[in-house]
Amino acid sequence: MERNAENVSSEEKSGVNKNRSEKERLLRNYSLVLFKALVPAKGQKTLIKKLYSESNEVVAGCSVEQLCTAVQEPSFLASSEFFSNVSSSCRNCAVEEVDRALCEHYGEVLLRAWKKTISEDALRAAIEDSLTHIVYLALCCEVDVAGKFFAVLLPFRKARCKQIDPMLFRIVRPNLWRCLKARSGQVRFNACVFLTNFYPILSDDQVECCEYLLRQQESLLQLLFDDVYSIRAKTCKGAMSILASFWVAFDSGFVKQLLTSFWDVVNMDLILRCFDVESVESVRKQIATFLLRTFKLQEVDEDEAIRRIIFMGEMTHVAALNFHRLIVTQKLITVHQALKHVQMLAVVLYKMLRPLTGVNRSSDSDEHWHTWSAKGKPSSPIVVDAGKEDKSRGAGKWHACCLLLDCLVVMWTALRKQLQEDHSCQTEQARTLNILSQLFELLFTYLRESTMMESIMALGSALNEQKSASAVVLHELLSDNPLSEEKLLPYLETAASWQFPVILEFVSSGLRAIDVVFDELTEGREMIGDDTKRCFGRALQYLMLILKSPTMRQNLTTNHEAFLLRFHADLMRLNDVVAAQLGRDSAASFQQGISLCDSLQAYELRHTLSIILLNTMKTEESHLEIEQLVEDDAVWLIDTALKMLTTVIGTSKAHFLIRLSQNALRLLGYHLGSYSHSLRYKRTVIRVISTVAMSGNSSLLIIPALKTLRDIYEAMERPEDMEFLLDTLVPLTHRCLLWMTERVNDNDFDMRFRIFFFWFLHAADVCKCFQGCAEEFLNVLKVMRAMNKLSETIIGKYVKHIIITSITALMEMNKNDLYVLSPLDSDFKIPGVVELLLQRIALKDPVVHSKTLSVLQKMVQSEALISRYGSEDVFFVYGAVTQFALLSNKKKIDKANSELSLPMTAQASAACMEAIREQMEQHIGSVQWRGIYEKILELCHS
């Protein structure tokens, strides 16, 4: 019996276990379980609850189609677990893996759930609370995340009806209206997207509905003028969509106001001003394309086109010029259209300006002006050179002529380059050249003395040689009467485009006058002929303008290399002339010969020609020859100018030699940056800097010397250059630091030092030595650090010099005052050497500052600073060390750039103060220093 009972019990248990395993197997096949849960049967609710409890596994095991079919069933919608599950799923919209399509499905489920809760107010309110939260997230999240929450609400937009509209009003009311005026541009953008997609948001209360419709319309108008560009663009697009959908619902006043605001979102004046200052060529192209579509110059008659160009130019002159250049260079119009436009501008200008010739105007010219000039009358004469403040009709005509001529010159200059490649419009090109030649003849004959002169000559330089004008231009350039500075460059560029060899020959003959000067100086003549000096000066002036003009310089280097060599050879006697002038005893005779201003200019031009030749000549032999000449010039500078500089201090010769040395150092640096010179040349330049720094020369040479030193570091590229870098350049850098320290008390170091002399190339030389010297020395350190040549040993050497020199200066100040002042007081006067070395160098470089505090702490703790002085100076030294430590902390350190954090700075300073307090207790034996002792203790605690 017992055995039979046991058998029955075991069979029952096995049956139960079998049924349980069957259920578990069934549940793991979620697709089958989901299908069974859709069939109304006993246990359906339990099965649905089980599926909701394992929602993650269900989603993983079922397809999207199965899930969408299931959640639409009434049995699922009626389940209490349904709402909490979908609400929790909506919170996952911010997860990157969730796409917008899934979010929209969430919205569809919520919409069906809301529709099923007509008789259940509590559940409907709960759903609406969740939707309100979703609206909040769609308004306040990042744009990408907000878009997913917005996708949840899209099904409600598609299903809008009288029942859903009030619900939408309820869920957006707590957040939308304040988000439209939020400070955050991102929130305003999200609110703008919501408003333009859900407009109109309607309430079931008539009064409330009217009030909020008016608020929505006001919000649209405000968003059109929002500060954020993306909001304005989105509002413009949304406003057009709203008008297209609800045009009948708006009153005509609002439609007019909205359309006016829409077109005024980007004012034409603002577009033209942006066009004026925009530097990115791709953006300028887009603006030019927009302006071409807006002004439609190719679609209207000539009168209207001229009127529109003048309108554009009145807003901003530069924009009109950029427009005419870009429509050609960016090929926004065809070559044929461009030629027609040039012809139109030229004909209009000719007709407008023809009355100035004295010839009776034909009736068509009067009518032509009258048709497009809004203010002008046929009888109003043009006021030549009218000022901008002149608003008369004649002045308006003159300003219009100036604008049209500038547009014509800019457009024709750009078009000429295309015509060299495009030969498809030969007839129109010939006709255009004929019209432009006639216009230039009129302009040159009657208006070359006016303010139009530069534009007239620019037009002439863009045409073939005009015989009559060419003769006049060359005569004025080559005659004994010099041209004014305003006319010289335009005349020179025009003559260069027609008869460039004639101009170059004139320059060469003028430069050869230096040989005559040298012969007269060697013969001992006291006076040099004025004609000779004037001829040399004009040649230098012309050559300088040629090299400054990109067009003439390119023409010279490309097509006239022989003249380049001649100019360089003509100026090679300059050093001999300068040496002969410097060898004269009296100041009066020193200034006889070539003017010193011309000497400096000739020296600079010769080096400029050397740089050009080194970069354009093709043979290695020519390169070596020019480089040897440049090296010889540097040697001459050492043996002549710098050697004489120390013996003529305070004289007119000294001022000239300083300026010559400044120019020489700057030009030697230019050579290093523009051409890969040999190691021998670099050694010569180092000799020049060493000579300047070792001879105790004027502080006015420090900045150019440091700049050239930096150029040498940057030019060290070859392996053989690195061999002597540490042995030569690094000690020279330290010597320059000592040089600055020695000259810091010069009168021309601590002030803006201006030198006015008639012979100088520039009217004034302004040198702020404190700032300039420190900045250039820091630039040298940056280059050394970039080359991995600024080792801890080198920095330590600089830092020790900074500490010892600064503390010595502070100690001398304390000793003279017989007291120790707090450097934190507003009236504390920092010695010049301390300001230079500590505040303008050490505190500006994080690495040097870190090393300064570290070395100071070690020197204080080891009493290395105190041992250098006698017992009578010990408290003054302690005071100086305390002042130095406080000054080291006075400036704020940039946490982002400094290797020494603020706590470490305070720690190093505190360690110095503690060591000073302990050491002073050993020396306080006299009542005489009691007051200073107490003052130092007070500073240590400050």
C-alpha positions, 0 to 999 in steps of 0.5 A: 500500500505504501509503495503504491502511494509512493508510486502515485505521488511520484507520478503526480509530481512528475505530471506537475513538473511536466506541465510546469516545464511546458508552460515555461517552454511556452512562455519562452516562445513569446511570439506564440504566447502573444498570439494566444493572448489575443484570443479571448479565453480563460486566463487571458488577463493573467497571460497579458499581465505576464507579458507586460511584466516581461515586456523587454523579452517580449519586444526582443522575441516578437516582430514589430508587426506583431507588437503593433497588432497586439497593442491595438486589441481592446483586451490590451488597451483595457489592461491596467498594466498597459498605460504604465508600460507605454508611459515608461517606454516613452521615457526611453525616447532620449536613448540613442538607439530609439528611432523616431518611427518607434517614438511615433508608434508610442504616440499611436498607442497613447492616442488609442488609449486616450480614445478608449478612456471616454468614460474613465476620467481618472485614467484619461487625466493620467494619460494627459498628464503623461502627454503634458510631460512629453510636451515639456520634454519636446520643448526643453531638451536638446534639438535631437532629443526633443525631435523624438518626443515631438514624434510621439505627439505627431499622431495627435496632430494627424488625428485632430478633431473637435475632441482632440483639439481641447486636449491638445490645448490642455497639454500645451498650456502649462509650457508652450507660452512661456517657452516661446519667450524663454531666454534659451534660443534652443527652447525658443526654437523647439517652441517655434517648431511646435507652434508652426506644426500644431497651429491653431491650438484651440480651446473648447471655451470660445473666449479663451480660444480667441485670446490664445489665437491672438497670442499665437499670431503675436508669437509668430510675428515676434519669432520672425525677428528673433535674434537666432537665425535658425528660429527666423528661418523656421518661422518663415517656413512655418508662417508660409505653410500656415498662410497656405493652409488657413488663408481664409481664416485670417483677416487681411490686416494680419496677412499684410502684417505677416507678409510685410514682416516676412519680407523684412526679416532680412533687410536689403540694407543688412544684406548689402552691409554683410556683402560689404564686410564678408570675407569668405568667397563662397558666402559672397558668391551666394549673396551675389547670386541672391542680389542678381536674382533680386535686382534682375539687371539682365531682365530690365531695360538699361534705365532701370538697371542703372537706377538699381545699381545706383540704389545699391551703391547708395546703400554701400559703395563696396557692395556694388563693387563686389557685386560687379566683380563676383558676377564675372569671377564666379561666372554668374552671367555669361561673357556675352552678358558681361560685355553687354553690361560693360558697354551699357555702363560705358555708354551711360557714363559717356552721355552723362559726362559729355556736357563737360566737354562743352559740346551741346548735348543731344536730346537723347542724352538728356532724356536718358538721364531724366528717365533713370535719375529720380531727382535729376533734371536735364538742366542740372549741371554736374558738380565736379568733385562734389562732397558727400555732404552736398545733396544737390542734384548736380552733386547726385549726378557726380556721385552716380558717375563715380559709382558707375565708373568704379563698377565699370573698372572692377567688372572690366578688370575681372572680365579681361582675364576671362577674355584671354581664354574665351574667344567666342565673343570677338565682335562684342569684345572689339566693340567694347574696347572701342567704347571704353577707349572713347570713354577713357579719352574723354575722362583723361582729357577733362577729369584727370585732375578730379577725384576720379583720377585713380579710377580713370587711370585704373581704366586706362591701365586695363586698356591697350595703349592710348597714344595721346594719353600715353604721351601725356602720362610719360611726360608728367612722370619723367619731367623735372616737376615731380607729381603729387603723391596722390597722382604718382601711383595711378600714373605709374601703374598706367604707364607700366601697363603701356610702356613699362621698359621706359619707366624701368630705364628711367629708374635705372638711370636715376639709380646710377647717379649714386656712382656720381655721388661717390666720385664727388665724395671721394674727390672731397667736394663739400656740396653735391649737385641738387639735380643728382640727389633729386634724380636718385631720390625719384628713382628710389621713389619709383622703384619702391612703388613698383615693388609695392604694387602687386601688378607691377612687381609681378610684371617686373619679376616675370618679364624684366629680370635683366632690370632687376639685376641692373637695379641691384647692381646699381645699388651695390655702391651704397655702402661705399657712399654711406661709409664716405659720408660717415667718414666726414668730420663735421655734422654739416658735411656728413649730411651733404651727399645723398640724403640720409632718408634716401640712404635708408630707403636705398638700403632697404630696397637693395635687400628687397631686390636681393630677396626677390632675386634669390627666390626667382633666379634659377641657376645655383651660381646666381644664388651663391653670388647674391647670397655672398653679396648679402653676407658681405653686407652683414660683415660691412655692417659689423666692421663699419656701422656697429663699430662706429656706433659706440663712438658717436653717441648722442650725435646725428650720426648715432641716430642715423646708425641706430636706424640703419642698424634697426633696418639691417637687423630686420632685413637680415631676419626677412632673408632668413624667413624667405630663403633657405640660406647656408649655415655660413650666412646664419653664422654671420647674422649671429655675429651681427647680433652678438656685436650689437648685444656685446657692445652695450648699444642703445636699447632701441636695438634690443627689439629688432635683435630679438626678432632676428634671433627668433628668425634664426631659431626658426631657420634652423632646419638642417642637421648641421644647423643643430650642431652649433645651436646649443653652443652659440644661440643659447648663450646668445639668448642669455646674453640678450637677457643680460643686455636688457637688464643692463639697459633697463635704466636708459631714458629711452627704455621706460618711455615712448621714445620718439626720434624726429629727424628729416632724414628718417624713412618714417616720421617717428620711431615709437619704441615701448621697450618694457613691453616690446623687449619682454614680448620678444624675449618670450617669443624666443623662449616659445620657439626654443620650447617648440624645438625642445631646446629649452631645457631645465638647466637653461631655464634655471640659468635664466631664473637665477639671473631674474631672482638675483638681479631683482632681489638686488634692486629691491634690497638697494631700494630698501636700503635707501629708504631704511625701511621695507615697504609692502609691494601690495600697497598702491603707492609701491613703486616697482624698480624697472628691472623687477618689472621687466624680469619678474612681472613682464617675463617670469609671470607671463610664462608658466614654466618660467614662473614655476621654476622661479618659485621653486628656485627661490624656495631652495635659495631661501632655505639654503641661505644662498641669497643671504650669504652674498651680503654683509650682516648690516644688509641682512634685514634689507635682503630678507625684506627684498626676498619677502617683497619678491615672493609677494610680487610673484603671487600678485598676478593671477595665474591662468589655470588652463595654461599654467603648470603651477596651480594656485595651491602650489603657488601658495605652498611655495610662497608659504615655504619661503615665508616660513624659512625667512621667519626662522632665519631672521630669528637668528639675526635679530640681536640689535634693537636698531632693526626691530622695526624692520624685523616686525614689518617683514614678519607682518609681510610674511603673514599677509 
